[in-house]
Amino acid sequence: LSQTVFSEAANANISIQKALREAQKENYNSEELNTVFNAASLYFNALILKSNYLIQYKNLELTKSNLKIATHNYEAGQAGKSDVLRFTSEMVQNTQAMVEALNAFQQALNALNEVLNNPMDAKIDVDETELESNIFENYNYKQLETLLD
């Protein structure tokens, strides 16, 4: 029966293992922060793309209204066929822009679902807010602080 009282190699190995464990812990913390950052970036990107989609949608509705007015003016003899054709062309272009904006927004929501580990078919939406709306009043900043430390 033998028992080691002191071993420089064993002490060095223990120190190395502690340092490796600490490095792994810090690597994990770094990955957590990267995930939080990615989720926040994807959220704000989705907000931007949603706003772009809503702008394109309203633009299309306005173009449809202008086309209706141009058609009535043409039928009444107040305007030429060129106005009707111009707004028809604009309506087609705006429809395409709206569809592209909607697709980009849907892709952003899919990316957000992925980083949140939700099923890809999970229905989510991003809410618009203003900084003055006091949305952050009830947020637990201490929990975020411990995550960042």
PASEBA-1860 file (N, C-alpha, C; in nm, 3 decimals):
! residues 149
1> LSQTVFSE> 0.085/-0.117/0.000/0.000/0.000/0.000/0.089/0.123/0.000 ~ 0.061/0.215/-0.093/0.141/0.338/-0.097/0.049/0.457/-0.118 ~ 0.091/0.568/-0.063/0.013/0.690/-0.075/0.110/0.803/-0.107 ~ 0.073/0.882/-0.209/0.158/0.993/-0.248/0.132/1.110/-0.155 ~ 0.238/1.160/-0.093/0.225/1.274/-0.004/0.236/1.402/-0.084 ~ 0.332/1.409/-0.172/0.349/1.528/-0.255/0.404/1.484/-0.391 ~ 0.339/1.534/-0.495/0.388/1.506/-0.630/0.374/1.633/-0.712 ~ 0.486/1.680/-0.758/0.483/1.803/-0.839/0.404/1.780/-0.968
9> AANANISI> 0.415/1.664/-1.027/0.342/1.632/-1.151/0.192/1.627/-1.125 ~ 0.152/1.568/-1.012/0.009/1.560/-0.980/-0.047/1.699/-0.952 ~ 0.028/1.782/-0.880/-0.017/1.919/-0.854/-0.027/1.999/-0.983 ~ 0.068/1.981/-1.073/0.064/2.051/-1.202/-0.057/2.005/-1.283 ~ -0.084/1.875/-1.280/-0.199/1.822/-1.354/-0.329/1.878/-1.298 ~ -0.341/1.889/-1.166/-0.461/1.946/-1.105/-0.477/2.091/-1.146 ~ -0.369/2.166/-1.145/-0.375/2.307/-1.186/-0.415/2.320/-1.332 ~ -0.361/2.234/-1.415/-0.394/2.237/-1.558/-0.542/2.203/-1.578
17> QKALREAQ> -0.591/2.102/-1.508/-0.732/2.063/-1.521/-0.825/2.175/-1.475 ~ -0.788/2.245/-1.367/-0.869/2.358/-1.321/-0.871/2.469/-1.425 ~ -0.755/2.497/-1.483/-0.747/2.601/-1.586/-0.827/2.563/-1.709 ~ -0.822/2.436/-1.748/-0.901/2.389/-1.862/-1.050/2.399/-1.835 ~ -1.092/2.362/-1.713/-1.233/2.372/-1.677/-1.279/2.518/-1.681 ~ -1.196/2.609/-1.631/-1.229/2.752/-1.633/-1.236/2.803/-1.777 ~ -1.146/2.757/-1.862/-1.148/2.798/-2.003/-1.274/2.748/-2.073 ~ -1.314/2.625/-2.043/-1.437/2.572/-2.102/-1.559/2.650/-2.055
25> KENYNSEE> -1.559/2.689/-1.927/-1.669/2.767/-1.873/-1.677/2.903/-1.943 ~ -1.564/2.967/-1.963/-1.562/3.097/-2.031/-1.600/3.084/-2.178 ~ -1.562/2.974/-2.241/-1.601/2.949/-2.379/-1.753/2.933/-2.388 ~ -1.811/2.863/-2.293/-1.956/2.846/-2.288/-2.025/2.981/-2.268 ~ -1.973/3.063/-2.177/-2.029/3.197/-2.154/-2.020/3.282/-2.280 ~ -1.911/3.269/-2.351/-1.894/3.343/-2.476/-1.997/3.301/-2.579 ~ -2.023/3.171/-2.589/-2.124/3.121/-2.682/-2.264/3.168/-2.643 ~ -2.292/3.173/-2.512/-2.421/3.226/-2.466/-2.439/3.371/-2.510
33> LNTVFNAA> -2.336/3.451/-2.490/-2.343/3.592/-2.529/-2.358/3.607/-2.679 ~ -2.288/3.525/-2.755/-2.302/3.529/-2.901/-2.444/3.495/-2.943 ~ -2.505/3.399/-2.877/-2.643/3.361/-2.909/-2.739/3.474/-2.877 ~ -2.720/3.539/-2.763/-2.805/3.653/-2.726/-2.789/3.765/-2.828 ~ -2.664/3.791/-2.866/-2.639/3.896/-2.966/-2.703/3.861/-3.100 ~ -2.689/3.736/-3.143/-2.750/3.693/-3.269/-2.902/3.705/-3.265 ~ -2.962/3.665/-3.153/-3.107/3.676/-3.141/-3.152/3.821/-3.146 ~ -3.080/3.909/-3.078/-3.115/4.051/-3.080/-3.099/4.109/-3.220
41> SLYFNALI> -2.990/4.073/-3.288/-2.968/4.121/-3.424/-3.078/4.073/-3.518 ~ -3.113/3.946/-3.507/-3.219/3.892/-3.592/-3.353/3.957/-3.562 ~ -3.378/3.987/-3.435/-3.504/4.052/-3.397/-3.513/4.190/-3.461 ~ -3.406/4.269/-3.448/-3.410/4.404/-3.505/-3.411/4.400/-3.658 ~ -3.345/4.302/-3.716/-3.350/4.286/-3.861/-3.493/4.253/-3.904 ~ -3.560/4.166/-3.829/-3.699/4.132/-3.861/-3.789/4.254/-3.846 ~ -3.763/4.338/-3.746/-3.841/4.461/-3.730/-3.826/4.552/-3.852 ~ -3.702/4.566/-3.899/-3.676/4.649/-4.017/-3.747/4.592/-4.138
49> LKSNYLIQ> -3.738/4.461/-4.157/-3.800/4.398/-4.273/-3.952/4.403/-4.265 ~ -4.007/4.396/-4.144/-4.152/4.409/-4.129/-4.196/4.550/-4.167 ~ -4.121/4.650/-4.123/-4.154/4.788/-4.159/-4.145/4.808/-4.310 ~ -4.043/4.749/-4.371/-4.028/4.759/-4.516/-4.147/4.694/-4.587 ~ -4.189/4.578/-4.537/-4.305/4.511/-4.596/-4.430/4.598/-4.584 ~ -4.452/4.656/-4.467/-4.570/4.741/-4.448/-4.566/4.864/-4.538 ~ -4.448/4.919/-4.559/-4.434/5.033/-4.651/-4.468/4.991/-4.793 ~ -4.416/4.875/-4.834/-4.443/4.826/-4.970/-4.592/4.795/-4.987
57> YKNLELTK> -4.654/4.741/-4.884/-4.797/4.710/-4.890/-4.879/4.838/-4.906 ~ -4.847/4.939/-4.826/-4.920/5.066/-4.834/-4.895/5.134/-4.969 ~ -4.773/5.121/-5.019/-4.741/5.177/-5.150/-4.824/5.109/-5.259 ~ -4.840/4.978/-5.250/-4.922/4.905/-5.346/-5.067/4.949/-5.337 ~ -5.119/4.964/-5.216/-5.257/5.010/-5.200/-5.277/5.149/-5.259 ~ -5.180/5.236/-5.239/-5.187/5.372/-5.296/-5.183/5.367/-5.448 ~ -5.100/5.281/-5.503/-5.093/5.267/-5.648/-5.224/5.214/-5.704 ~ -5.285/5.118/-5.635/-5.416/5.067/-5.680/-5.520/5.179/-5.679
65> SNLKIATH> -5.516/5.261/-5.577/-5.609/5.374/-5.569/-5.585/5.472/-5.684 ~ -5.458/5.500/-5.711/-5.424/5.590/-5.822/-5.466/5.531/-5.957 ~ -5.452/5.400/-5.971/-5.494/5.333/-6.094/-5.645/5.346/-6.112 ~ -5.718/5.330/-6.003/-5.864/5.343/-6.008/-5.903/5.485/-6.051 ~ -5.835/5.584/-5.993/-5.863/5.724/-6.029/-5.828/5.749/-6.175 ~ -5.712/5.698/-6.219/-5.670/5.717/-6.358/-5.768/5.650/-6.453 ~ -5.819/5.533/-6.415/-5.917/5.463/-6.499/-6.047/5.543/-6.509 ~ -6.093/5.597/-6.397/-6.215/5.680/-6.399/-6.193/5.806/-6.483
73> NYEAGQAG> -6.077/5.867/-6.468/-6.047/5.987/-6.547/-6.041/5.955/-6.696 ~ -5.985/5.840/-6.730/-5.976/5.800/-6.871/-6.116/5.775/-6.927 ~ -6.198/5.705/-6.847/-6.335/5.676/-6.893/-6.418/5.803/-6.904 ~ -6.385/5.903/-6.823/-6.458/6.030/-6.829/-6.400/6.123/-6.934 ~ -6.289/6.083/-6.995/-6.226/6.166/-7.098/-6.138/6.275/-7.041 ~ -6.104/6.268/-6.913/-6.022/6.370/-6.849/-5.872/6.342/-6.861 ~ -5.835/6.219/-6.891/-5.693/6.183/-6.900/-5.675/6.084/-7.013 ~ -5.549/6.069/-7.053/-5.518/5.977/-7.161/-5.493/5.836/-7.110
81> KSDVLRFT> -5.480/5.746/-7.205/-5.455/5.604/-7.174/-5.318/5.586/-7.108 ~ -5.226/5.680/-7.131/-5.091/5.667/-7.076/-5.091/5.664/-6.923 ~ -5.181/5.741/-6.860/-5.188/5.739/-6.713/-5.231/5.602/-6.662 ~ -5.330/5.543/-6.729/-5.378/5.411/-6.689/-5.266/5.308/-6.705 ~ -5.196/5.315/-6.818/-5.087/5.220/-6.842/-4.972/5.240/-6.744 ~ -4.942/5.366/-6.712/-4.833/5.395/-6.618/-4.865/5.338/-6.479 ~ -4.988/5.359/-6.431/-5.024/5.308/-6.299/-5.039/5.156/-6.300 ~ -5.077/5.098/-6.413/-5.081/4.952/-6.424/-4.940/4.895/-6.411
89> SEMVQNTQ> -4.847/4.959/-6.481/-4.707/4.916/-6.473/-4.652/4.933/-6.332 ~ -4.682/5.045/-6.268/-4.638/5.069/-6.131/-4.698/4.967/-6.035 ~ -4.824/4.930/-6.059/-4.889/4.833/-5.972/-4.818/4.698/-5.980 ~ -4.780/4.658/-6.101/-4.709/4.531/-6.117/-4.573/4.537/-6.047 ~ -4.501/4.648/-6.065/-4.371/4.662/-6.000/-4.385/4.666/-5.847 ~ -4.485/4.737/-5.799/-4.505/4.745/-5.654/-4.551/4.612/-5.595 ~ -4.626/4.535/-5.673/-4.666/4.401/-5.628/-4.542/4.314/-5.611 ~ -4.452/4.321/-5.708/-4.329/4.243/-5.700/-4.245/4.288/-5.581
97> AMVEALNA> -4.233/4.418/-5.559/-4.156/4.469/-5.445/-4.217/4.425/-5.313 ~ -4.351/4.424/-5.306/-4.419/4.382/-5.183/-4.396/4.233/-5.157 ~ -4.403/4.151/-5.262/-4.381/4.007/-5.245/-4.237/3.981/-5.201 ~ -4.142/4.053/-5.259/-4.002/4.037/-5.218/-3.982/4.079/-5.073 ~ -4.047/4.188/-5.033/-4.037/4.234/-4.894/-4.100/4.133/-4.798 ~ -4.212/4.075/-4.837/-4.277/3.974/-4.754/-4.190/3.850/-4.741 ~ -4.128/3.807/-4.851/-4.039/3.691/-4.847/-3.920/3.716/-4.756 ~ -3.861/3.836/-4.765/-3.747/3.870/-4.679/-3.789/3.870/-4.532
105> FQQALNAL> -3.907/3.922/-4.504/-3.958/3.924/-4.367/-3.981/3.781/-4.316 ~ -4.039/3.695/-4.400/-4.061/3.556/-4.360/-3.929/3.484/-4.334 ~ -3.828/3.511/-4.417/-3.697/3.450/-4.396/-3.636/3.496/-4.264 ~ -3.656/3.624/-4.231/-3.605/3.676/-4.104/-3.675/3.608/-3.986 ~ -3.805/3.586/-3.998/-3.878/3.517/-3.891/-3.831/3.372/-3.878 ~ -3.802/3.307/-3.991/-3.750/3.170/-3.987/-3.614/3.166/-3.918 ~ -3.528/3.263/-3.949/-3.396/3.270/-3.885/-3.411/3.294/-3.735 ~ -3.507/3.377/-3.697/-3.533/3.403/-3.556/-3.585/3.277/-3.487
113> NEVLNNPM> -3.673/3.204/-3.553/-3.721/3.076/-3.498/-3.605/2.979/-3.477 ~ -3.512/2.979/-3.572/-3.399/2.888/-3.563/-3.311/2.920/-3.442 ~ -3.279/3.047/-3.424/-3.191/3.084/-3.312/-3.262/3.069/-3.177 ~ -3.395/3.080/-3.177/-3.472/3.060/-3.054/-3.504/2.913/-3.030 ~ -3.462/2.828/-3.123/-3.485/2.683/-3.115/-3.634/2.649/-3.117 ~ -3.710/2.728/-3.191/-3.852/2.701/-3.213/-3.867/2.613/-3.337 ~ -3.978/2.542/-3.350/-4.004/2.472/-3.477/-4.014/2.574/-3.591 ~ -3.971/2.535/-3.709/-3.969/2.629/-3.821/-4.108/2.678/-3.857
121> DAKIDVDE> -4.210/2.599/-3.829/-4.346/2.641/-3.863/-4.415/2.715/-3.748 ~ -4.341/2.745/-3.642/-4.399/2.820/-3.529/-4.432/2.962/-3.576 ~ -4.549/3.007/-3.541/-4.594/3.141/-3.580/-4.545/3.241/-3.477 ~ -4.459/3.331/-3.521/-4.413/3.439/-3.434/-4.429/3.570/-3.509 ~ -4.423/3.678/-3.434/-4.429/3.811/-3.493/-4.341/3.901/-3.408 ~ -4.297/4.008/-3.467/-4.217/4.106/-3.394/-4.302/4.230/-3.376 ~ -4.308/4.277/-3.253/-4.390/4.393/-3.222/-4.307/4.519/-3.234 ~ -4.367/4.619/-3.294/-4.302/4.748/-3.302/-4.322/4.819/-3.169
129> TELESNIF> -4.223/4.894/-3.129/-4.234/4.969/-3.005/-4.152/5.097/-3.018 ~ -4.177/5.186/-2.929/-4.100/5.310/-2.924/-4.028/5.314/-2.791 ~ -3.913/5.379/-2.788/-3.837/5.384/-2.664/-3.912/5.456/-2.553 ~ -4.000/5.548/-2.590/-4.075/5.623/-2.490/-4.195/5.546/-2.436 ~ -4.222/5.428/-2.485/-4.343/5.356/-2.447/-4.330/5.279/-2.315 ~ -4.216/5.291/-2.247/-4.192/5.227/-2.117/-4.201/5.076/-2.122 ~ -4.170/5.018/-2.236/-4.177/4.873/-2.249/-4.070/4.804/-2.164 ~ -3.961/4.874/-2.136/-3.850/4.813/-2.063/-3.859/4.834/-1.911
137> ENYNYKQL> -3.967/4.894/-1.861/-3.979/4.923/-1.719/-3.980/4.797/-1.633 ~ -4.049/4.695/-1.676/-4.065/4.574/-1.595/-3.961/4.468/-1.626 ~ -3.858/4.503/-1.700/-3.757/4.405/-1.739/-3.660/4.380/-1.625 ~ -3.620/4.257/-1.605/-3.528/4.220/-1.498/-3.384/4.236/-1.548 ~ -3.327/4.354/-1.526/-3.192/4.381/-1.573/-3.087/4.305/-1.493 ~ -3.116/4.269/-1.368/-3.020/4.195/-1.286/-2.991/4.058/-1.348 ~ -3.094/3.996/-1.404/-3.076/3.866/-1.468/-2.985/3.881/-1.590 ~ -3.004/3.987/-1.667/-2.918/4.012/-1.782/-2.776/4.042/-1.737
145> ETLLD> -2.763/4.114/-1.626/-2.631/4.148/-1.573/-2.554/4.022/-1.534 ~ -2.622/3.927/-1.472/-2.553/3.803/-1.434/-2.516/3.722/-1.558 ~ -2.596/3.730/-1.661/-2.564/3.660/-1.785/-2.441/3.719/-1.851 ~ -2.429/3.851/-1.845/-2.317/3.919/-1.910/-2.188/3.906/-1.831 ~ -2.197/3.879/-1.700/-2.075/3.869/-1.618/-2.007/3.737/-1.629
END
